[in-house]
Amino acid sequence: MKSKVIVTFKPGVLDPQGRAIQQLLAQHGYSQIKDVRVGKLIEFELDGVDSAQARTLLAEVSEQVLANPIIETFRIETE
């Protein structure tokens, strides 16, 4: 089973990398883009688990290792 965890900053948390990208895009004429947020995409190949088990496992991994719960949030996608 293939699964993904997407980690992003919580709303209101400063994203300097996203801000830099937004400013660069504006300099290149893409002024209609008003905000950019940068995150992390982590892909997993899981074996021997169903969708519910995969979500539980990846939620635990995300909370413990992948995301900083103070400033980041995550979402899980399974195929």
PDB file of N, CA, C and O in Angstrom:
ATOM      1  N   MET A   1       0.850  -1.175   0.000  1.00  0.00           N
ATOM      2  CA  MET A   1       0.000   0.000   0.000  1.00  0.00           C
ATOM      3  C   MET A   1       0.896   1.239   0.000  1.00  0.00           C
ATOM      4  O   MET A   1       1.851   1.331   0.772  1.00  0.00           O
ATOM      5  N   LYS A   2       0.578   2.168  -0.861  1.00  0.00           N
ATOM      6  CA  LYS A   2       1.306   3.431  -0.902  1.00  0.00           C
ATOM      7  C   LYS A   2       0.542   4.475  -0.095  1.00  0.00           C
ATOM      8  O   LYS A   2      -0.680   4.594  -0.194  1.00  0.00           O
ATOM      9  N   SER A   3       1.288   5.220   0.698  1.00  0.00           N
ATOM     10  CA  SER A   3       0.699   6.283   1.504  1.00  0.00           C
ATOM     11  C   SER A   3       1.610   7.489   1.497  1.00  0.00           C
ATOM     12  O   SER A   3       2.808   7.389   1.234  1.00  0.00           O
ATOM     13  N   LYS A   4       1.010   8.643   1.794  1.00  0.00           N
ATOM     14  CA  LYS A   4       1.766   9.894   1.842  1.00  0.00           C
ATOM     15  C   LYS A   4       1.410  10.642   3.114  1.00  0.00           C
ATOM     16  O   LYS A   4       0.273  10.600   3.585  1.00  0.00           O
ATOM     17  N   VAL A   5       2.398  11.322   3.654  1.00  0.00           N
ATOM     18  CA  VAL A   5       2.166  12.251   4.742  1.00  0.00           C
ATOM     19  C   VAL A   5       2.601  13.613   4.243  1.00  0.00           C
ATOM     20  O   VAL A   5       3.725  13.770   3.766  1.00  0.00           O
ATOM     21  N   ILE A   6       1.730  14.592   4.347  1.00  0.00           N
ATOM     22  CA  ILE A   6       2.035  15.963   3.946  1.00  0.00           C
ATOM     23  C   ILE A   6       2.097  16.797   5.222  1.00  0.00           C
ATOM     24  O   ILE A   6       1.123  16.896   5.968  1.00  0.00           O
ATOM     25  N   VAL A   7       3.274  17.398   5.458  1.00  0.00           N
ATOM     26  CA  VAL A   7       3.496  18.202   6.658  1.00  0.00           C
ATOM     27  C   VAL A   7       3.583  19.663   6.226  1.00  0.00           C
ATOM     28  O   VAL A   7       4.356  20.002   5.331  1.00  0.00           O
ATOM     29  N   THR A   8       2.794  20.526   6.860  1.00  0.00           N
ATOM     30  CA  THR A   8       2.812  21.951   6.546  1.00  0.00           C
ATOM     31  C   THR A   8       2.782  22.760   7.833  1.00  0.00           C
ATOM     32  O   THR A   8       2.421  22.258   8.897  1.00  0.00           O
ATOM     33  N   PHE A   9       3.170  24.023   7.708  1.00  0.00           N
ATOM     34  CA  PHE A   9       3.081  24.920   8.856  1.00  0.00           C
ATOM     35  C   PHE A   9       1.619  25.168   9.198  1.00  0.00           C
ATOM     36  O   PHE A   9       0.761  25.212   8.317  1.00  0.00           O
ATOM     37  N   LYS A  10       1.351  25.328  10.470  1.00  0.00           N
ATOM     38  CA  LYS A  10       0.009  25.691  10.907  1.00  0.00           C
ATOM     39  C   LYS A  10      -0.311  27.099  10.404  1.00  0.00           C
ATOM     40  O   LYS A  10       0.601  27.899  10.192  1.00  0.00           O
ATOM     41  N   PRO A  11      -1.592  27.410  10.214  1.00  0.00           N
ATOM     42  CA  PRO A  11      -1.960  28.775   9.818  1.00  0.00           C
ATOM     43  C   PRO A  11      -1.411  29.784  10.830  1.00  0.00           C
ATOM     44  O   PRO A  11      -1.467  29.562  12.040  1.00  0.00           O
ATOM     45  N   GLY A  12      -0.893  30.869  10.326  1.00  0.00           N
ATOM     46  CA  GLY A  12      -0.361  31.914  11.191  1.00  0.00           C
ATOM     47  C   GLY A  12       1.115  31.774  11.522  1.00  0.00           C
ATOM     48  O   GLY A  12       1.718  32.710  12.046  1.00  0.00           O
ATOM     49  N   VAL A  13       1.711  30.617  11.225  1.00  0.00           N
ATOM     50  CA  VAL A  13       3.133  30.424  11.479  1.00  0.00           C
ATOM     51  C   VAL A  13       3.909  30.967  10.282  1.00  0.00           C
ATOM     52  O   VAL A  13       3.599  30.651   9.133  1.00  0.00           O
ATOM     53  N   LEU A  14       4.912  31.780  10.560  1.00  0.00           N
ATOM     54  CA  LEU A  14       5.733  32.380   9.510  1.00  0.00           C
ATOM     55  C   LEU A  14       6.403  31.296   8.674  1.00  0.00           C
ATOM     56  O   LEU A  14       6.969  30.345   9.214  1.00  0.00           O
ATOM     57  N   ASP A  15       6.334  31.446   7.361  1.00  0.00           N
ATOM     58  CA  ASP A  15       6.951  30.509   6.418  1.00  0.00           C
ATOM     59  C   ASP A  15       7.945  31.296   5.563  1.00  0.00           C
ATOM     60  O   ASP A  15       7.587  31.747   4.475  1.00  0.00           O
ATOM     61  N   PRO A  16       9.196  31.474   6.034  1.00  0.00           N
ATOM     62  CA  PRO A  16      10.146  32.306   5.298  1.00  0.00           C
ATOM     63  C   PRO A  16      10.480  31.768   3.911  1.00  0.00           C
ATOM     64  O   PRO A  16      10.694  32.552   2.987  1.00  0.00           O
ATOM     65  N   GLN A  17      10.527  30.463   3.748  1.00  0.00           N
ATOM     66  CA  GLN A  17      10.806  29.898   2.434  1.00  0.00           C
ATOM     67  C   GLN A  17       9.651  30.181   1.470  1.00  0.00           C
ATOM     68  O   GLN A  17       9.879  30.537   0.314  1.00  0.00           O
ATOM     69  N   GLY A  18       8.432  30.024   1.937  1.00  0.00           N
ATOM     70  CA  GLY A  18       7.268  30.341   1.111  1.00  0.00           C
ATOM     71  C   GLY A  18       7.233  31.809   0.742  1.00  0.00           C
ATOM     72  O   GLY A  18       6.917  32.163  -0.394  1.00  0.00           O
ATOM     73  N   ARG A  19       7.556  32.666   1.699  1.00  0.00           N
ATOM     74  CA  ARG A  19       7.585  34.113   1.447  1.00  0.00           C
ATOM     75  C   ARG A  19       8.633  34.460   0.395  1.00  0.00           C
ATOM     76  O   ARG A  19       8.376  35.274  -0.492  1.00  0.00           O
ATOM     77  N   ALA A  20       9.817  33.845   0.487  1.00  0.00           N
ATOM     78  CA  ALA A  20      10.875  34.100  -0.496  1.00  0.00           C
ATOM     79  C   ALA A  20      10.437  33.677  -1.897  1.00  0.00           C
ATOM     80  O   ALA A  20      10.705  34.379  -2.873  1.00  0.00           O
ATOM     81  N   ILE A  21       9.771  32.544  -1.995  1.00  0.00           N
ATOM     82  CA  ILE A  21       9.281  32.068  -3.292  1.00  0.00           C
ATOM     83  C   ILE A  21       8.227  33.025  -3.837  1.00  0.00           C
ATOM     84  O   ILE A  21       8.244  33.358  -5.022  1.00  0.00           O
ATOM     85  N   GLN A  22       7.314  33.467  -2.980  1.00  0.00           N
ATOM     86  CA  GLN A  22       6.267  34.397  -3.411  1.00  0.00           C
ATOM     87  C   GLN A  22       6.882  35.693  -3.929  1.00  0.00           C
ATOM     88  O   GLN A  22       6.441  36.215  -4.952  1.00  0.00           O
ATOM     89  N   GLN A  23       7.884  36.216  -3.244  1.00  0.00           N
ATOM     90  CA  GLN A  23       8.538  37.449  -3.687  1.00  0.00           C
ATOM     91  C   GLN A  23       9.266  37.246  -5.011  1.00  0.00           C
ATOM     92  O   GLN A  23       9.223  38.120  -5.877  1.00  0.00           O
ATOM     93  N   LEU A  24       9.927  36.116  -5.179  1.00  0.00           N
ATOM     94  CA  LEU A  24      10.610  35.822  -6.435  1.00  0.00           C
ATOM     95  C   LEU A  24       9.614  35.719  -7.586  1.00  0.00           C
ATOM     96  O   LEU A  24       9.868  36.219  -8.682  1.00  0.00           O
ATOM     97  N   LEU A  25       8.484  35.069  -7.332  1.00  0.00           N
ATOM     98  CA  LEU A  25       7.450  34.967  -8.366  1.00  0.00           C
ATOM     99  C   LEU A  25       6.917  36.349  -8.745  1.00  0.00           C
ATOM    100  O   LEU A  25       6.702  36.630  -9.924  1.00  0.00           O
ATOM    101  N   ALA A  26       6.707  37.206  -7.754  1.00  0.00           N
ATOM    102  CA  ALA A  26       6.237  38.565  -8.034  1.00  0.00           C
ATOM    103  C   ALA A  26       7.240  39.319  -8.890  1.00  0.00           C
ATOM    104  O   ALA A  26       6.849  40.072  -9.782  1.00  0.00           O
ATOM    105  N   GLN A  27       8.522  39.129  -8.630  1.00  0.00           N
ATOM    106  CA  GLN A  27       9.569  39.789  -9.428  1.00  0.00           C
ATOM    107  C   GLN A  27       9.558  39.298 -10.872  1.00  0.00           C
ATOM    108  O   GLN A  27       9.980  40.018 -11.777  1.00  0.00           O
ATOM    109  N   HIS A  28       9.080  38.086 -11.088  1.00  0.00           N
ATOM    110  CA  HIS A  28       9.010  37.524 -12.437  1.00  0.00           C
ATOM    111  C   HIS A  28       7.649  37.752 -13.086  1.00  0.00           C
ATOM    112  O   HIS A  28       7.329  37.139 -14.105  1.00  0.00           O
ATOM    113  N   GLY A  29       6.853  38.633 -12.494  1.00  0.00           N
ATOM    114  CA  GLY A  29       5.600  39.017 -13.120  1.00  0.00           C
ATOM    115  C   GLY A  29       4.373  38.242 -12.666  1.00  0.00           C
ATOM    116  O   GLY A  29       3.286  38.442 -13.209  1.00  0.00           O
ATOM    117  N   TYR A  30       4.520  37.374 -11.696  1.00  0.00           N
ATOM    118  CA  TYR A  30       3.383  36.591 -11.215  1.00  0.00           C
ATOM    119  C   TYR A  30       2.776  37.249  -9.978  1.00  0.00           C
ATOM    120  O   TYR A  30       2.689  36.638  -8.913  1.00  0.00           O
ATOM    121  N   SER A  31       2.367  38.483 -10.135  1.00  0.00           N
ATOM    122  CA  SER A  31       1.863  39.260  -8.999  1.00  0.00           C
ATOM    123  C   SER A  31       0.506  38.771  -8.495  1.00  0.00           C
ATOM    124  O   SER A  31       0.094  39.136  -7.394  1.00  0.00           O
ATOM    125  N   GLN A  32      -0.187  37.962  -9.269  1.00  0.00           N
ATOM    126  CA  GLN A  32      -1.486  37.446  -8.832  1.00  0.00           C
ATOM    127  C   GLN A  32      -1.340  36.364  -7.758  1.00  0.00           C
ATOM    128  O   GLN A  32      -2.324  36.008  -7.109  1.00  0.00           O
ATOM    129  N   ILE A  33      -0.129  35.837  -7.562  1.00  0.00           N
ATOM    130  CA  ILE A  33       0.120  34.850  -6.506  1.00  0.00           C
ATOM    131  C   ILE A  33       0.437  35.625  -5.233  1.00  0.00           C
ATOM    132  O   ILE A  33       1.489  36.256  -5.129  1.00  0.00           O
ATOM    133  N   LYS A  34      -0.468  35.575  -4.275  1.00  0.00           N
ATOM    134  CA  LYS A  34      -0.362  36.401  -3.063  1.00  0.00           C
ATOM    135  C   LYS A  34       0.241  35.674  -1.876  1.00  0.00           C
ATOM    136  O   LYS A  34       0.708  36.324  -0.941  1.00  0.00           O
ATOM    137  N   ASP A  35       0.248  34.340  -1.882  1.00  0.00           N
ATOM    138  CA  ASP A  35       0.802  33.612  -0.745  1.00  0.00           C
ATOM    139  C   ASP A  35       1.309  32.262  -1.213  1.00  0.00           C
ATOM    140  O   ASP A  35       0.696  31.621  -2.067  1.00  0.00           O
ATOM    141  N   VAL A  36       2.423  31.834  -0.656  1.00  0.00           N
ATOM    142  CA  VAL A  36       3.000  30.529  -0.951  1.00  0.00           C
ATOM    143  C   VAL A  36       3.362  29.889   0.380  1.00  0.00           C
ATOM    144  O   VAL A  36       3.980  30.523   1.236  1.00  0.00           O
ATOM    145  N   ARG A  37       2.981  28.650   0.548  1.00  0.00           N
ATOM    146  CA  ARG A  37       3.344  27.892   1.748  1.00  0.00           C
ATOM    147  C   ARG A  37       4.141  26.678   1.291  1.00  0.00           C
ATOM    148  O   ARG A  37       3.755  26.000   0.339  1.00  0.00           O
ATOM    149  N   VAL A  38       5.241  26.405   1.961  1.00  0.00           N
ATOM    150  CA  VAL A  38       6.111  25.284   1.617  1.00  0.00           C
ATOM    151  C   VAL A  38       5.974  24.213   2.693  1.00  0.00           C
ATOM    152  O   VAL A  38       5.930  24.523   3.883  1.00  0.00           O
ATOM    153  N   GLY A  39       5.908  22.967   2.275  1.00  0.00           N
ATOM    154  CA  GLY A  39       5.791  21.868   3.219  1.00  0.00           C
ATOM    155  C   GLY A  39       6.677  20.707   2.811  1.00  0.00           C
ATOM    156  O   GLY A  39       7.561  20.837   1.965  1.00  0.00           O
ATOM    157  N   LYS A  40       6.416  19.575   3.433  1.00  0.00           N
ATOM    158  CA  LYS A  40       7.172  18.356   3.157  1.00  0.00           C
ATOM    159  C   LYS A  40       6.202  17.266   2.717  1.00  0.00           C
ATOM    160  O   LYS A  40       5.111  17.128   3.271  1.00  0.00           O
ATOM    161  N   LEU A  41       6.609  16.500   1.719  1.00  0.00           N
ATOM    162  CA  LEU A  41       5.859  15.333   1.269  1.00  0.00           C
ATOM    163  C   LEU A  41       6.726  14.111   1.540  1.00  0.00           C
ATOM    164  O   LEU A  41       7.843  14.013   1.032  1.00  0.00           O
ATOM    165  N   ILE A  42       6.211  13.178   2.340  1.00  0.00           N
ATOM    166  CA  ILE A  42       6.931  11.953   2.649  1.00  0.00           C
ATOM    167  C   ILE A  42       6.092  10.792   2.140  1.00  0.00           C
ATOM    168  O   ILE A  42       4.935  10.644   2.532  1.00  0.00           O
ATOM    169  N   GLU A  43       6.665   9.968   1.272  1.00  0.00           N
ATOM    170  CA  GLU A  43       5.947   8.832   0.695  1.00  0.00           C
ATOM    171  C   GLU A  43       6.382   7.541   1.377  1.00  0.00           C
ATOM    172  O   GLU A  43       7.559   7.357   1.689  1.00  0.00           O
ATOM    173  N   PHE A  44       5.426   6.656   1.604  1.00  0.00           N
ATOM    174  CA  PHE A  44       5.678   5.386   2.270  1.00  0.00           C
ATOM    175  C   PHE A  44       5.133   4.245   1.431  1.00  0.00           C
ATOM    176  O   PHE A  44       4.108   4.392   0.765  1.00  0.00           O
ATOM    177  N   GLU A  45       5.806   3.126   1.461  1.00  0.00           N
ATOM    178  CA  GLU A  45       5.315   1.870   0.909  1.00  0.00           C
ATOM    179  C   GLU A  45       5.127   0.951   2.113  1.00  0.00           C
ATOM    180  O   GLU A  45       6.096   0.589   2.781  1.00  0.00           O
ATOM    181  N   LEU A  46       3.888   0.579   2.384  1.00  0.00           N
ATOM    182  CA  LEU A  46       3.566  -0.232   3.552  1.00  0.00           C
ATOM    183  C   LEU A  46       3.152  -1.623   3.108  1.00  0.00           C
ATOM    184  O   LEU A  46       2.555  -1.801   2.047  1.00  0.00           O
ATOM    185  N   ASP A  47       3.476  -2.601   3.936  1.00  0.00           N
ATOM    186  CA  ASP A  47       3.161  -3.984   3.614  1.00  0.00           C
ATOM    187  C   ASP A  47       2.422  -4.619   4.789  1.00  0.00           C
ATOM    188  O   ASP A  47       2.809  -4.431   5.942  1.00  0.00           O
ATOM    189  N   GLY A  48       1.383  -5.354   4.504  1.00  0.00           N
ATOM    190  CA  GLY A  48       0.686  -6.126   5.518  1.00  0.00           C
ATOM    191  C   GLY A  48      -0.248  -5.330   6.412  1.00  0.00           C
ATOM    192  O   GLY A  48      -0.568  -5.767   7.518  1.00  0.00           O
ATOM    193  N   VAL A  49      -0.690  -4.165   5.949  1.00  0.00           N
ATOM    194  CA  VAL A  49      -1.624  -3.363   6.733  1.00  0.00           C
ATOM    195  C   VAL A  49      -2.779  -2.911   5.846  1.00  0.00           C
ATOM    196  O   VAL A  49      -2.616  -2.716   4.642  1.00  0.00           O
ATOM    197  N   ASP A  50      -3.937  -2.752   6.458  1.00  0.00           N
ATOM    198  CA  ASP A  50      -5.060  -2.198   5.713  1.00  0.00           C
ATOM    199  C   ASP A  50      -5.051  -0.678   5.852  1.00  0.00           C
ATOM    200  O   ASP A  50      -4.178  -0.112   6.512  1.00  0.00           O
ATOM    201  N   SER A  51      -6.009  -0.035   5.238  1.00  0.00           N
ATOM    202  CA  SER A  51      -6.039   1.428   5.211  1.00  0.00           C
ATOM    203  C   SER A  51      -6.135   2.026   6.617  1.00  0.00           C
ATOM    204  O   SER A  51      -5.447   3.001   6.920  1.00  0.00           O
ATOM    205  N   ALA A  52      -6.972   1.458   7.466  1.00  0.00           N
ATOM    206  CA  ALA A  52      -7.122   1.975   8.829  1.00  0.00           C
ATOM    207  C   ALA A  52      -5.834   1.808   9.626  1.00  0.00           C
ATOM    208  O   ALA A  52      -5.431   2.716  10.353  1.00  0.00           O
ATOM    209  N   GLN A  53      -5.191   0.662   9.495  1.00  0.00           N
ATOM    210  CA  GLN A  53      -3.924   0.425  10.185  1.00  0.00           C
ATOM    211  C   GLN A  53      -2.842   1.369   9.676  1.00  0.00           C
ATOM    212  O   GLN A  53      -2.035   1.878  10.454  1.00  0.00           O
ATOM    213  N   ALA A  54      -2.830   1.600   8.365  1.00  0.00           N
ATOM    214  CA  ALA A  54      -1.848   2.507   7.779  1.00  0.00           C
ATOM    215  C   ALA A  54      -2.017   3.910   8.337  1.00  0.00           C
ATOM    216  O   ALA A  54      -1.035   4.564   8.690  1.00  0.00           O
ATOM    217  N   ARG A  55      -3.242   4.369   8.418  1.00  0.00           N
ATOM    218  CA  ARG A  55      -3.511   5.707   8.958  1.00  0.00           C
ATOM    219  C   ARG A  55      -3.081   5.818  10.423  1.00  0.00           C
ATOM    220  O   ARG A  55      -2.494   6.821  10.829  1.00  0.00           O
ATOM    221  N   THR A  56      -3.374   4.790  11.204  1.00  0.00           N
ATOM    222  CA  THR A  56      -2.981   4.799  12.612  1.00  0.00           C
ATOM    223  C   THR A  56      -1.469   4.816  12.752  1.00  0.00           C
ATOM    224  O   THR A  56      -0.923   5.595  13.532  1.00  0.00           O
ATOM    225  N   LEU A  57      -0.792   3.958  11.999  1.00  0.00           N
ATOM    226  CA  LEU A  57       0.668   3.890  12.034  1.00  0.00           C
ATOM    227  C   LEU A  57       1.296   5.210  11.608  1.00  0.00           C
ATOM    228  O   LEU A  57       2.202   5.713  12.273  1.00  0.00           O
ATOM    229  N   LEU A  58       0.820   5.766  10.508  1.00  0.00           N
ATOM    230  CA  LEU A  58       1.416   6.996   9.992  1.00  0.00           C
ATOM    231  C   LEU A  58       1.079   8.203  10.859  1.00  0.00           C
ATOM    232  O   LEU A  58       1.871   9.143  10.931  1.00  0.00           O
ATOM    233  N   ALA A  59      -0.062   8.199  11.509  1.00  0.00           N
ATOM    234  CA  ALA A  59      -0.380   9.276  12.450  1.00  0.00           C
ATOM    235  C   ALA A  59       0.606   9.244  13.615  1.00  0.00           C
ATOM    236  O   ALA A  59       1.099  10.285  14.048  1.00  0.00           O
ATOM    237  N   GLU A  60       0.886   8.057  14.114  1.00  0.00           N
ATOM    238  CA  GLU A  60       1.851   7.914  15.207  1.00  0.00           C
ATOM    239  C   GLU A  60       3.240   8.370  14.780  1.00  0.00           C
ATOM    240  O   GLU A  60       3.902   9.119  15.498  1.00  0.00           O
ATOM    241  N   VAL A  61       3.677   7.916  13.611  1.00  0.00           N
ATOM    242  CA  VAL A  61       4.989   8.307  13.087  1.00  0.00           C
ATOM    243  C   VAL A  61       5.052   9.816  12.886  1.00  0.00           C
ATOM    244  O   VAL A  61       6.060  10.444  13.210  1.00  0.00           O
ATOM    245  N   SER A  62       4.000  10.391  12.363  1.00  0.00           N
ATOM    246  CA  SER A  62       3.970  11.829  12.102  1.00  0.00           C
ATOM    247  C   SER A  62       4.038  12.627  13.401  1.00  0.00           C
ATOM    248  O   SER A  62       4.782  13.603  13.502  1.00  0.00           O
ATOM    249  N   GLU A  63       3.261  12.206  14.386  1.00  0.00           N
ATOM    250  CA  GLU A  63       3.242  12.913  15.665  1.00  0.00           C
ATOM    251  C   GLU A  63       4.570  12.789  16.399  1.00  0.00           C
ATOM    252  O   GLU A  63       5.014  13.735  17.049  1.00  0.00           O
ATOM    253  N   GLN A  64       5.201  11.627  16.299  1.00  0.00           N
ATOM    254  CA  GLN A  64       6.432  11.363  17.040  1.00  0.00           C
ATOM    255  C   GLN A  64       7.691  11.869  16.340  1.00  0.00           C
ATOM    256  O   GLN A  64       8.636  12.298  17.001  1.00  0.00           O
ATOM    257  N   VAL A  65       7.712  11.821  14.996  1.00  0.00           N
ATOM    258  CA  VAL A  65       8.963  12.047  14.272  1.00  0.00           C
ATOM    259  C   VAL A  65       8.874  13.122  13.181  1.00  0.00           C
ATOM    260  O   VAL A  65       9.750  13.981  13.090  1.00  0.00           O
ATOM    261  N   LEU A  66       7.845  13.081  12.372  1.00  0.00           N
ATOM    262  CA  LEU A  66       7.842  13.879  11.142  1.00  0.00           C
ATOM    263  C   LEU A  66       7.426  15.328  11.316  1.00  0.00           C
ATOM    264  O   LEU A  66       7.953  16.202  10.627  1.00  0.00           O
ATOM    265  N   ALA A  67       6.501  15.606  12.211  1.00  0.00           N
ATOM    266  CA  ALA A  67       5.962  16.963  12.343  1.00  0.00           C
ATOM    267  C   ALA A  67       6.244  17.510  13.739  1.00  0.00           C
ATOM    268  O   ALA A  67       6.178  16.787  14.733  1.00  0.00           O
ATOM    269  N   ASN A  68       6.557  18.789  13.792  1.00  0.00           N
ATOM    270  CA  ASN A  68       6.700  19.492  15.058  1.00  0.00           C
ATOM    271  C   ASN A  68       5.299  19.965  15.450  1.00  0.00           C
ATOM    272  O   ASN A  68       4.765  20.872  14.811  1.00  0.00           O
ATOM    273  N   PRO A  69       4.695  19.379  16.475  1.00  0.00           N
ATOM    274  CA  PRO A  69       3.289  19.682  16.783  1.00  0.00           C
ATOM    275  C   PRO A  69       3.041  21.129  17.206  1.00  0.00           C
ATOM    276  O   PRO A  69       1.895  21.577  17.212  1.00  0.00           O
ATOM    277  N   ILE A  70       4.073  21.850  17.552  1.00  0.00           N
ATOM    278  CA  ILE A  70       3.915  23.241  17.966  1.00  0.00           C
ATOM    279  C   ILE A  70       3.643  24.138  16.758  1.00  0.00           C
ATOM    280  O   ILE A  70       2.822  25.053  16.833  1.00  0.00           O
ATOM    281  N   ILE A  71       4.334  23.873  15.641  1.00  0.00           N
ATOM    282  CA  ILE A  71       4.223  24.771  14.484  1.00  0.00           C
ATOM    283  C   ILE A  71       3.729  24.101  13.208  1.00  0.00           C
ATOM    284  O   ILE A  71       3.464  24.784  12.219  1.00  0.00           O
ATOM    285  N   GLU A  72       3.601  22.774  13.214  1.00  0.00           N
ATOM    286  CA  GLU A  72       3.240  22.064  11.991  1.00  0.00           C
ATOM    287  C   GLU A  72       2.004  21.201  12.191  1.00  0.00           C
ATOM    288  O   GLU A  72       1.670  20.801  13.306  1.00  0.00           O
ATOM    289  N   THR A  73       1.348  20.931  11.091  1.00  0.00           N
ATOM    290  CA  THR A  73       0.235  20.006  11.054  1.00  0.00           C
ATOM    291  C   THR A  73       0.521  19.003   9.935  1.00  0.00           C
ATOM    292  O   THR A  73       1.404  19.234   9.109  1.00  0.00           O
ATOM    293  N   PHE A  74      -0.212  17.903   9.903  1.00  0.00           N
ATOM    294  CA  PHE A  74       0.011  16.913   8.853  1.00  0.00           C
ATOM    295  C   PHE A  74      -1.310  16.318   8.417  1.00  0.00           C
ATOM    296  O   PHE A  74      -2.306  16.351   9.139  1.00  0.00           O
ATOM    297  N   ARG A  75      -1.288  15.772   7.208  1.00  0.00           N
ATOM    298  CA  ARG A  75      -2.432  15.000   6.740  1.00  0.00           C
ATOM    299  C   ARG A  75      -1.900  13.746   6.057  1.00  0.00           C
ATOM    300  O   ARG A  75      -0.797  13.734   5.510  1.00  0.00           O
ATOM    301  N   ILE A  76      -2.700  12.708   6.100  1.00  0.00           N
ATOM    302  CA  ILE A  76      -2.305  11.399   5.585  1.00  0.00           C
ATOM    303  C   ILE A  76      -3.196  11.057   4.400  1.00  0.00           C
ATOM    304  O   ILE A  76      -4.414  11.224   4.456  1.00  0.00           O
ATOM    305  N   GLU A  77      -2.575  10.576   3.328  1.00  0.00           N
ATOM    306  CA  GLU A  77      -3.303  10.111   2.152  1.00  0.00           C
ATOM    307  C   GLU A  77      -2.879   8.676   1.893  1.00  0.00           C
ATOM    308  O   GLU A  77      -1.686   8.377   1.843  1.00  0.00           O
ATOM    309  N   THR A  78      -3.857   7.782   1.727  1.00  0.00           N
ATOM    310  CA  THR A  78      -3.554   6.390   1.388  1.00  0.00           C
ATOM    311  C   THR A  78      -4.204   6.038   0.065  1.00  0.00           C
ATOM    312  O   THR A  78      -5.250   6.576  -0.298  1.00  0.00           O
ATOM    313  N   GLU A  79      -3.573   5.137  -0.637  1.00  0.00           N
ATOM    314  CA  GLU A  79      -4.094   4.685  -1.933  1.00  0.00           C
ATOM    315  C   GLU A  79      -4.707   3.326  -1.799  1.00  0.00           C
ATOM    316  O   GLU A  79      -5.201   2.772  -2.781  1.00  0.00           O
TER     317      GLU A  79
END
